[in-house]
Amino acid sequence: MKDVVNIFKAFGDPTRLRIVLLLRQRELCVCELMYILEMEQSRVSHHMRILRQAGIVEDVRDGRWI
């Protein structure tokens, strides 16, 4: 039940929903999301952390980039 609550919490924010819709189109890095959403890196990373914890997105490492 807690997993379902986390998923609904993650989708409950318009910014996180927008991020998911963007990521469905193609893989994007945080810097690209920052540009598209016109947000600071810390805010985008915060939203991504919540989406990752809910199991909605996963991070991919490419060298030093995640």
N, CA, C and O atoms as a Maestro MAE file, in Angstrom:
{
 s_m_m2io_version
 :::
 2.0.0
}

f_m_ct {
 s_m_title
 :::
 protein
 m_atom[264] {
  # First column is atom index #
  i_m_mmod_type
  r_m_x_coord
  r_m_y_coord
  r_m_z_coord
  i_m_residue_number
  s_m_chain_name
  s_m_pdb_residue_name
  s_m_pdb_atom_name
  i_m_atomic_number
  :::
  1 25 0.814 -1.193 0.000 1 A "MET " " N  " 7
  2 3 0.000 0.000 0.000 1 A "MET " " CA " 6
  3 2 0.862 1.263 0.000 1 A "MET " " C  " 6
  4 15 0.512 2.263 -0.627 1 A "MET " " O  " 8
  5 25 1.989 1.208 0.708 2 A "LYS " " N  " 7
  6 3 2.865 2.374 0.785 2 A "LYS " " CA " 6
  7 2 3.442 2.728 -0.593 2 A "LYS " " C  " 6
  8 15 3.638 3.905 -0.897 2 A "LYS " " O  " 8
  9 25 3.712 1.717 -1.423 3 A "ASP " " N  " 7
  10 3 4.228 1.962 -2.767 3 A "ASP " " CA " 6
  11 2 3.220 2.728 -3.605 3 A "ASP " " C  " 6
  12 15 3.585 3.638 -4.349 3 A "ASP " " O  " 8
  13 25 1.964 2.365 -3.484 4 A "VAL " " N  " 7
  14 3 0.903 3.046 -4.237 4 A "VAL " " CA " 6
  15 2 0.792 4.501 -3.785 4 A "VAL " " C  " 6
  16 15 0.631 5.397 -4.614 4 A "VAL " " O  " 8
  17 25 0.876 4.736 -2.493 5 A "VAL " " N  " 7
  18 3 0.812 6.095 -1.953 5 A "VAL " " CA " 6
  19 2 1.971 6.928 -2.499 5 A "VAL " " C  " 6
  20 15 1.775 8.084 -2.874 5 A "VAL " " O  " 8
  21 25 3.175 6.354 -2.548 6 A "ASN " " N  " 7
  22 3 4.342 7.074 -3.079 6 A "ASN " " CA " 6
  23 2 4.172 7.418 -4.552 6 A "ASN " " C  " 6
  24 15 4.583 8.492 -4.990 6 A "ASN " " O  " 8
  25 25 3.574 6.522 -5.312 7 A "ILE " " N  " 7
  26 3 3.339 6.788 -6.733 7 A "ILE " " CA " 6
  27 2 2.347 7.934 -6.899 7 A "ILE " " C  " 6
  28 15 2.571 8.838 -7.704 7 A "ILE " " O  " 8
  29 25 1.247 7.900 -6.142 8 A "PHE " " N  " 7
  30 3 0.275 8.989 -6.234 8 A "PHE " " CA " 6
  31 2 0.871 10.309 -5.758 8 A "PHE " " C  " 6
  32 15 0.573 11.364 -6.318 8 A "PHE " " O  " 8
  33 25 1.706 10.254 -4.733 9 A "LYS " " N  " 7
  34 3 2.375 11.471 -4.245 9 A "LYS " " CA " 6
  35 2 3.281 12.038 -5.337 9 A "LYS " " C  " 6
  36 15 3.321 13.249 -5.553 9 A "LYS " " O  " 8
  37 25 3.999 11.163 -6.015 10 A "ALA " " N  " 7
  38 3 4.907 11.608 -7.068 10 A "ALA " " CA " 6
  39 2 4.141 12.255 -8.215 10 A "ALA " " C  " 6
  40 15 4.575 13.272 -8.756 10 A "ALA " " O  " 8
  41 25 3.008 11.674 -8.589 11 A "PHE " " N  " 7
  42 3 2.219 12.222 -9.689 11 A "PHE " " CA " 6
  43 2 1.337 13.392 -9.255 11 A "PHE " " C  " 6
  44 15 0.700 14.029 -10.095 11 A "PHE " " O  " 8
  45 25 1.293 13.680 -7.961 12 A "GLY " " N  " 7
  46 3 0.453 14.744 -7.442 12 A "GLY " " CA " 6
  47 2 0.983 16.138 -7.694 12 A "GLY " " C  " 6
  48 15 0.273 17.118 -7.468 12 A "GLY " " O  " 8
  49 25 2.199 16.247 -8.152 13 A "ASP " " N  " 7
  50 3 2.804 17.548 -8.420 13 A "ASP " " CA " 6
  51 2 2.852 17.783 -9.924 13 A "ASP " " C  " 6
  52 15 3.323 16.915 -10.658 13 A "ASP " " O  " 8
  53 25 2.379 18.929 -10.406 14 A "PRO " " N  " 7
  54 3 2.367 19.191 -11.848 14 A "PRO " " CA " 6
  55 2 3.753 19.154 -12.488 14 A "PRO " " C  " 6
  56 15 3.893 18.721 -13.632 14 A "PRO " " O  " 8
  57 25 4.770 19.600 -11.769 15 A "THR " " N  " 7
  58 3 6.123 19.595 -12.322 15 A "THR " " CA " 6
  59 2 6.610 18.170 -12.534 15 A "THR " " C  " 6
  60 15 7.206 17.869 -13.568 15 A "THR " " O  " 8
  61 25 6.365 17.294 -11.577 16 A "ARG " " N  " 7
  62 3 6.795 15.903 -11.716 16 A "ARG " " CA " 6
  63 2 6.029 15.206 -12.832 16 A "ARG " " C  " 6
  64 15 6.596 14.393 -13.563 16 A "ARG " " O  " 8
  65 25 4.770 15.512 -12.964 17 A "LEU " " N  " 7
  66 3 3.986 14.946 -14.062 17 A "LEU " " CA " 6
  67 2 4.544 15.416 -15.401 17 A "LEU " " C  " 6
  68 15 4.643 14.632 -16.345 17 A "LEU " " O  " 8
  69 25 4.903 16.678 -15.484 18 A "ARG " " N  " 7
  70 3 5.500 17.227 -16.714 18 A "ARG " " CA " 6
  71 2 6.836 16.547 -17.016 18 A "ARG " " C  " 6
  72 15 7.123 16.238 -18.173 18 A "ARG " " O  " 8
  73 25 7.655 16.312 -15.987 19 A "ILE " " N  " 7
  74 3 8.935 15.630 -16.175 19 A "ILE " " CA " 6
  75 2 8.716 14.230 -16.735 19 A "ILE " " C  " 6
  76 15 9.410 13.814 -17.663 19 A "ILE " " O  " 8
  77 25 7.754 13.507 -16.175 20 A "VAL " " N  " 7
  78 3 7.472 12.148 -16.652 20 A "VAL " " CA " 6
  79 2 7.034 12.179 -18.115 20 A "VAL " " C  " 6
  80 15 7.465 11.343 -18.909 20 A "VAL " " O  " 8
  81 25 6.189 13.128 -18.468 21 A "LEU " " N  " 7
  82 3 5.736 13.228 -19.860 21 A "LEU " " CA " 6
  83 2 6.899 13.553 -20.799 21 A "LEU " " C  " 6
  84 15 6.958 13.037 -21.914 21 A "LEU " " O  " 8
  85 25 7.812 14.399 -20.355 22 A "LEU " " N  " 7
  86 3 9.001 14.709 -21.166 22 A "LEU " " CA " 6
  87 2 9.894 13.482 -21.327 22 A "LEU " " C  " 6
  88 15 10.406 13.215 -22.414 22 A "LEU " " O  " 8
  89 25 10.074 12.739 -20.235 23 A "LEU " " N  " 7
  90 3 10.948 11.564 -20.279 23 A "LEU " " CA " 6
  91 2 10.334 10.409 -21.066 23 A "LEU " " C  " 6
  92 15 11.055 9.519 -21.516 23 A "LEU " " O  " 8
  93 25 9.031 10.415 -21.233 24 A "ARG " " N  " 7
  94 3 8.394 9.380 -22.062 24 A "ARG " " CA " 6
  95 2 8.758 9.572 -23.531 24 A "ARG " " C  " 6
  96 15 8.798 8.612 -24.301 24 A "ARG " " O  " 8
  97 25 9.026 10.832 -23.913 25 A "GLN " " N  " 7
  98 3 9.369 11.126 -25.304 25 A "GLN " " CA " 6
  99 2 10.800 10.703 -25.616 25 A "GLN " " C  " 6
  100 15 11.072 10.114 -26.662 25 A "GLN " " O  " 8
  101 25 11.719 11.014 -24.688 26 A "ARG " " N  " 7
  102 3 13.120 10.623 -24.865 26 A "ARG " " CA " 6
  103 2 13.877 10.813 -23.556 26 A "ARG " " C  " 6
  104 15 13.422 11.511 -22.649 26 A "ARG " " O  " 8
  105 25 15.030 10.182 -23.480 27 A "GLU " " N  " 7
  106 3 15.894 10.294 -22.310 27 A "GLU " " CA " 6
  107 2 16.475 11.704 -22.254 27 A "GLU " " C  " 6
  108 15 16.961 12.220 -23.261 27 A "GLU " " O  " 8
  109 25 16.426 12.323 -21.080 28 A "LEU " " N  " 7
  110 3 16.949 13.679 -20.892 28 A "LEU " " CA " 6
  111 2 17.806 13.717 -19.631 28 A "LEU " " C  " 6
  112 15 17.542 13.002 -18.664 28 A "LEU " " O  " 8
  113 25 18.827 14.553 -19.656 29 A "CYS " " N  " 7
  114 3 19.627 14.744 -18.444 29 A "CYS " " CA " 6
  115 2 19.049 15.928 -17.661 29 A "CYS " " C  " 6
  116 15 18.218 16.677 -18.175 29 A "CYS " " O  " 8
  117 25 19.490 16.081 -16.438 30 A "VAL " " N  " 7
  118 3 18.978 17.148 -15.582 30 A "VAL " " CA " 6
  119 2 19.223 18.509 -16.216 30 A "VAL " " C  " 6
  120 15 18.371 19.393 -16.118 30 A "VAL " " O  " 8
  121 25 20.361 18.694 -16.858 31 A "CYS " " N  " 7
  122 3 20.645 19.998 -17.464 31 A "CYS " " CA " 6
  123 2 19.632 20.324 -18.572 31 A "CYS " " C  " 6
  124 15 19.247 21.482 -18.738 31 A "CYS " " O  " 8
  125 25 19.208 19.316 -19.317 32 A "GLU " " N  " 7
  126 3 18.194 19.537 -20.346 32 A "GLU " " CA " 6
  127 2 16.833 19.833 -19.709 32 A "GLU " " C  " 6
  128 15 16.095 20.697 -20.181 32 A "GLU " " O  " 8
  129 25 16.511 19.116 -18.645 33 A "LEU " " N  " 7
  130 3 15.254 19.377 -17.934 33 A "LEU " " CA " 6
  131 2 15.261 20.780 -17.322 33 A "LEU " " C  " 6
  132 15 14.232 21.456 -17.313 33 A "LEU " " O  " 8
  133 25 16.414 21.219 -16.812 34 A "MET " " N  " 7
  134 3 16.537 22.566 -16.260 34 A "MET " " CA " 6
  135 2 16.188 23.605 -17.320 34 A "MET " " C  " 6
  136 15 15.453 24.556 -17.055 34 A "MET " " O  " 8
  137 25 16.720 23.414 -18.517 35 A "TYR " " N  " 7
  138 3 16.482 24.359 -19.613 35 A "TYR " " CA " 6
  139 2 15.015 24.367 -20.020 35 A "TYR " " C  " 6
  140 15 14.414 25.431 -20.166 35 A "TYR " " O  " 8
  141 25 14.440 23.185 -20.202 36 A "ILE " " N  " 7
  142 3 13.051 23.074 -20.658 36 A "ILE " " CA " 6
  143 2 12.085 23.632 -19.614 36 A "ILE " " C  " 6
  144 15 11.161 24.374 -19.946 36 A "ILE " " O  " 8
  145 25 12.305 23.269 -18.349 37 A "LEU " " N  " 7
  146 3 11.397 23.661 -17.274 37 A "LEU " " CA " 6
  147 2 11.700 25.040 -16.702 37 A "LEU " " C  " 6
  148 15 10.909 25.587 -15.933 37 A "LEU " " O  " 8
  149 25 12.855 25.602 -17.083 38 A "GLU " " N  " 7
  150 3 13.313 26.892 -16.558 38 A "GLU " " CA " 6
  151 2 13.346 26.874 -15.029 38 A "GLU " " C  " 6
  152 15 12.783 27.739 -14.359 38 A "GLU " " O  " 8
  153 25 14.034 25.846 -14.504 39 A "MET " " N  " 7
  154 3 14.156 25.659 -13.060 39 A "MET " " CA " 6
  155 2 15.617 25.475 -12.687 39 A "MET " " C  " 6
  156 15 16.457 25.157 -13.528 39 A "MET " " O  " 8
  157 25 15.901 25.682 -11.407 40 A "GLU " " N  " 7
  158 3 17.253 25.466 -10.892 40 A "GLU " " CA " 6
  159 2 17.551 23.970 -10.800 40 A "GLU " " C  " 6
  160 15 16.644 23.145 -10.694 40 A "GLU " " O  " 8
  161 25 18.840 23.641 -10.843 41 A "GLN " " N  " 7
  162 3 19.282 22.247 -10.793 41 A "GLN " " CA " 6
  163 2 18.806 21.556 -9.530 41 A "GLN " " C  " 6
  164 15 18.384 20.400 -9.581 41 A "GLN " " O  " 8
  165 25 18.866 22.238 -8.402 42 A "SER " " N  " 7
  166 3 18.477 21.615 -7.138 42 A "SER " " CA " 6
  167 2 16.994 21.236 -7.132 42 A "SER " " C  " 6
  168 15 16.623 20.199 -6.582 42 A "SER " " O  " 8
  169 25 16.153 22.064 -7.736 43 A "ARG " " N  " 7
  170 3 14.713 21.761 -7.770 43 A "ARG " " CA " 6
  171 2 14.412 20.595 -8.699 43 A "ARG " " C  " 6
  172 15 13.598 19.731 -8.371 43 A "ARG " " O  " 8
  173 25 15.067 20.567 -9.862 44 A "VAL " " N  " 7
  174 3 14.867 19.454 -10.787 44 A "VAL " " CA " 6
  175 2 15.358 18.161 -10.143 44 A "VAL " " C  " 6
  176 15 14.685 17.135 -10.227 44 A "VAL " " O  " 8
  177 25 16.514 18.201 -9.507 45 A "SER " " N  " 7
  178 3 17.059 17.017 -8.847 45 A "SER " " CA " 6
  179 2 16.136 16.529 -7.734 45 A "SER " " C  " 6
  180 15 15.979 15.323 -7.541 45 A "SER " " O  " 8
  181 25 15.528 17.452 -7.005 46 A "HIS " " N  " 7
  182 3 14.587 17.086 -5.940 46 A "HIS " " CA " 6
  183 2 13.392 16.327 -6.524 46 A "HIS " " C  " 6
  184 15 13.001 15.283 -6.003 46 A "HIS " " O  " 8
  185 25 12.825 16.849 -7.592 47 A "HIS " " N  " 7
  186 3 11.688 16.187 -8.237 47 A "HIS " " CA " 6
  187 2 12.102 14.821 -8.784 47 A "HIS " " C  " 6
  188 15 11.349 13.853 -8.677 47 A "HIS " " O  " 8
  189 25 13.289 14.745 -9.366 48 A "MET " " N  " 7
  190 3 13.767 13.475 -9.904 48 A "MET " " CA " 6
  191 2 13.973 12.449 -8.796 48 A "MET " " C  " 6
  192 15 13.702 11.265 -8.994 48 A "MET " " O  " 8
  193 25 14.447 12.887 -7.640 49 A "ARG " " N  " 7
  194 3 14.651 11.976 -6.513 49 A "ARG " " CA " 6
  195 2 13.315 11.364 -6.069 49 A "ARG " " C  " 6
  196 15 13.240 10.166 -5.796 49 A "ARG " " O  " 8
  197 25 12.281 12.177 -6.000 50 A "ILE " " N  " 7
  198 3 10.962 11.670 -5.606 50 A "ILE " " CA " 6
  199 2 10.447 10.671 -6.636 50 A "ILE " " C  " 6
  200 15 9.899 9.632 -6.267 50 A "ILE " " O  " 8
  201 25 10.617 10.973 -7.924 51 A "LEU " " N  " 7
  202 3 10.188 10.056 -8.982 51 A "LEU " " CA " 6
  203 2 10.984 8.754 -8.937 51 A "LEU " " C  " 6
  204 15 10.434 7.677 -9.166 51 A "LEU " " O  " 8
  205 25 12.272 8.857 -8.642 52 A "ARG " " N  " 7
  206 3 13.131 7.669 -8.558 52 A "ARG " " CA " 6
  207 2 12.735 6.810 -7.357 52 A "ARG " " C  " 6
  208 15 12.661 5.587 -7.475 52 A "ARG " " O  " 8
  209 25 12.485 7.423 -6.223 53 A "GLN " " N  " 7
  210 3 12.102 6.691 -5.019 53 A "GLN " " CA " 6
  211 2 10.762 5.982 -5.189 53 A "GLN " " C  " 6
  212 15 10.524 4.934 -4.588 53 A "GLN " " O  " 8
  213 25 9.888 6.561 -6.013 54 A "ALA " " N  " 7
  214 3 8.580 5.943 -6.265 54 A "ALA " " CA " 6
  215 2 8.674 4.844 -7.314 54 A "ALA " " C  " 6
  216 15 7.699 4.135 -7.564 54 A "ALA " " O  " 8
  217 25 9.856 4.700 -7.933 55 A "GLY " " N  " 7
  218 3 10.042 3.664 -8.944 55 A "GLY " " CA " 6
  219 2 9.484 4.036 -10.310 55 A "GLY " " C  " 6
  220 15 9.270 3.169 -11.157 55 A "GLY " " O  " 8
  221 25 9.250 5.324 -10.522 56 A "ILE " " N  " 7
  222 3 8.675 5.778 -11.784 56 A "ILE " " CA " 6
  223 2 9.757 6.002 -12.832 56 A "ILE " " C  " 6
  224 15 9.549 5.716 -14.012 56 A "ILE " " O  " 8
  225 25 10.906 6.511 -12.411 57 A "VAL " " N  " 7
  226 3 12.037 6.713 -13.319 57 A "VAL " " CA " 6
  227 2 13.260 6.012 -12.738 57 A "VAL " " C  " 6
  228 15 13.299 5.667 -11.556 57 A "VAL " " O  " 8
  229 25 14.238 5.814 -13.581 58 A "GLU " " N  " 7
  230 3 15.514 5.263 -13.110 58 A "GLU " " CA " 6
  231 2 16.632 6.119 -13.674 58 A "GLU " " C  " 6
  232 15 16.488 6.753 -14.720 58 A "GLU " " O  " 8
  233 25 17.741 6.126 -12.965 59 A "ASP " " N  " 7
  234 3 18.864 6.908 -13.450 59 A "ASP " " CA " 6
  235 2 19.838 5.995 -14.186 59 A "ASP " " C  " 6
  236 15 19.988 4.818 -13.860 59 A "ASP " " O  " 8
  237 25 20.491 6.572 -15.182 60 A "VAL " " N  " 7
  238 3 21.450 5.851 -16.012 60 A "VAL " " CA " 6
  239 2 22.779 6.585 -15.903 60 A "VAL " " C  " 6
  240 15 22.837 7.800 -16.088 60 A "VAL " " O  " 8
  241 25 23.832 5.859 -15.607 61 A "ARG " " N  " 7
  242 3 25.156 6.480 -15.479 61 A "ARG " " CA " 6
  243 2 25.924 6.348 -16.783 61 A "ARG " " C  " 6
  244 15 25.997 5.276 -17.383 61 A "ARG " " O  " 8
  245 25 26.501 7.486 -17.208 62 A "ASP " " N  " 7
  246 3 27.358 7.520 -18.401 62 A "ASP " " CA " 6
  247 2 28.615 8.291 -18.012 62 A "ASP " " C  " 6
  248 15 28.673 9.513 -18.153 62 A "ASP " " O  " 8
  249 25 29.604 7.580 -17.529 63 A "GLY " " N  " 7
  250 3 30.809 8.238 -17.031 63 A "GLY " " CA " 6
  251 2 30.489 8.956 -15.739 63 A "GLY " " C  " 6
  252 15 30.034 8.339 -14.775 63 A "GLY " " O  " 8
  253 25 30.727 10.273 -15.713 64 A "ARG " " N  " 7
  254 3 30.418 11.071 -14.539 64 A "ARG " " CA " 6
  255 2 28.986 11.565 -14.543 64 A "ARG " " C  " 6
  256 15 28.508 12.070 -13.527 64 A "ARG " " O  " 8
  257 25 28.292 11.432 -15.659 65 A "TRP " " N  " 7
  258 3 26.908 11.904 -15.788 65 A "TRP " " CA " 6
  259 2 25.942 10.827 -15.326 65 A "TRP " " C  " 6
  260 15 26.159 9.638 -15.559 65 A "TRP " " O  " 8
  261 25 24.872 11.257 -14.669 66 A "ILE " " N  " 7
  262 3 23.824 10.321 -14.264 66 A "ILE " " CA " 6
  263 2 22.534 10.742 -14.947 66 A "ILE " " C  " 6
  264 15 21.499 10.101 -14.760 66 A "ILE " " O  " 8
  :::
 }
 m_bond[263] {
  # First column is bond index #
  i_m_from
  i_m_to
  i_m_order
  :::
  1 1 2 1
  2 2 3 1
  3 3 4 2
  4 3 5 1
  5 5 6 1
  6 6 7 1
  7 7 8 2
  8 7 9 1
  9 9 10 1
  10 10 11 1
  11 11 12 2
  12 11 13 1
  13 13 14 1
  14 14 15 1
  15 15 16 2
  16 15 17 1
  17 17 18 1
  18 18 19 1
  19 19 20 2
  20 19 21 1
  21 21 22 1
  22 22 23 1
  23 23 24 2
  24 23 25 1
  25 25 26 1
  26 26 27 1
  27 27 28 2
  28 27 29 1
  29 29 30 1
  30 30 31 1
  31 31 32 2
  32 31 33 1
  33 33 34 1
  34 34 35 1
  35 35 36 2
  36 35 37 1
  37 37 38 1
  38 38 39 1
  39 39 40 2
  40 39 41 1
  41 41 42 1
  42 42 43 1
  43 43 44 2
  44 43 45 1
  45 45 46 1
  46 46 47 1
  47 47 48 2
  48 47 49 1
  49 49 50 1
  50 50 51 1
  51 51 52 2
  52 51 53 1
  53 53 54 1
  54 54 55 1
  55 55 56 2
  56 55 57 1
  57 57 58 1
  58 58 59 1
  59 59 60 2
  60 59 61 1
  61 61 62 1
  62 62 63 1
  63 63 64 2
  64 63 65 1
  65 65 66 1
  66 66 67 1
  67 67 68 2
  68 67 69 1
  69 69 70 1
  70 70 71 1
  71 71 72 2
  72 71 73 1
  73 73 74 1
  74 74 75 1
  75 75 76 2
  76 75 77 1
  77 77 78 1
  78 78 79 1
  79 79 80 2
  80 79 81 1
  81 81 82 1
  82 82 83 1
  83 83 84 2
  84 83 85 1
  85 85 86 1
  86 86 87 1
  87 87 88 2
  88 87 89 1
  89 89 90 1
  90 90 91 1
  91 91 92 2
  92 91 93 1
  93 93 94 1
  94 94 95 1
  95 95 96 2
  96 95 97 1
  97 97 98 1
  98 98 99 1
  99 99 100 2
  100 99 101 1
  101 101 102 1
  102 102 103 1
  103 103 104 2
  104 103 105 1
  105 105 106 1
  106 106 107 1
  107 107 108 2
  108 107 109 1
  109 109 110 1
  110 110 111 1
  111 111 112 2
  112 111 113 1
  113 113 114 1
  114 114 115 1
  115 115 116 2
  116 115 117 1
  117 117 118 1
  118 118 119 1
  119 119 120 2
  120 119 121 1
  121 121 122 1
  122 122 123 1
  123 123 124 2
  124 123 125 1
  125 125 126 1
  126 126 127 1
  127 127 128 2
  128 127 129 1
  129 129 130 1
  130 130 131 1
  131 131 132 2
  132 131 133 1
  133 133 134 1
  134 134 135 1
  135 135 136 2
  136 135 137 1
  137 137 138 1
  138 138 139 1
  139 139 140 2
  140 139 141 1
  141 141 142 1
  142 142 143 1
  143 143 144 2
  144 143 145 1
  145 145 146 1
  146 146 147 1
  147 147 148 2
  148 147 149 1
  149 149 150 1
  150 150 151 1
  151 151 152 2
  152 151 153 1
  153 153 154 1
  154 154 155 1
  155 155 156 2
  156 155 157 1
  157 157 158 1
  158 158 159 1
  159 159 160 2
  160 159 161 1
  161 161 162 1
  162 162 163 1
  163 163 164 2
  164 163 165 1
  165 165 166 1
  166 166 167 1
  167 167 168 2
  168 167 169 1
  169 169 170 1
  170 170 171 1
  171 171 172 2
  172 171 173 1
  173 173 174 1
  174 174 175 1
  175 175 176 2
  176 175 177 1
  177 177 178 1
  178 178 179 1
  179 179 180 2
  180 179 181 1
  181 181 182 1
  182 182 183 1
  183 183 184 2
  184 183 185 1
  185 185 186 1
  186 186 187 1
  187 187 188 2
  188 187 189 1
  189 189 190 1
  190 190 191 1
  191 191 192 2
  192 191 193 1
  193 193 194 1
  194 194 195 1
  195 195 196 2
  196 195 197 1
  197 197 198 1
  198 198 199 1
  199 199 200 2
  200 199 201 1
  201 201 202 1
  202 202 203 1
  203 203 204 2
  204 203 205 1
  205 205 206 1
  206 206 207 1
  207 207 208 2
  208 207 209 1
  209 209 210 1
  210 210 211 1
  211 211 212 2
  212 211 213 1
  213 213 214 1
  214 214 215 1
  215 215 216 2
  216 215 217 1
  217 217 218 1
  218 218 219 1
  219 219 220 2
  220 219 221 1
  221 221 222 1
  222 222 223 1
  223 223 224 2
  224 223 225 1
  225 225 226 1
  226 226 227 1
  227 227 228 2
  228 227 229 1
  229 229 230 1
  230 230 231 1
  231 231 232 2
  232 231 233 1
  233 233 234 1
  234 234 235 1
  235 235 236 2
  236 235 237 1
  237 237 238 1
  238 238 239 1
  239 239 240 2
  240 239 241 1
  241 241 242 1
  242 242 243 1
  243 243 244 2
  244 243 245 1
  245 245 246 1
  246 246 247 1
  247 247 248 2
  248 247 249 1
  249 249 250 1
  250 250 251 1
  251 251 252 2
  252 251 253 1
  253 253 254 1
  254 254 255 1
  255 255 256 2
  256 255 257 1
  257 257 258 1
  258 258 259 1
  259 259 260 2
  260 259 261 1
  261 261 262 1
  262 262 263 1
  263 263 264 2
  :::
 }
}
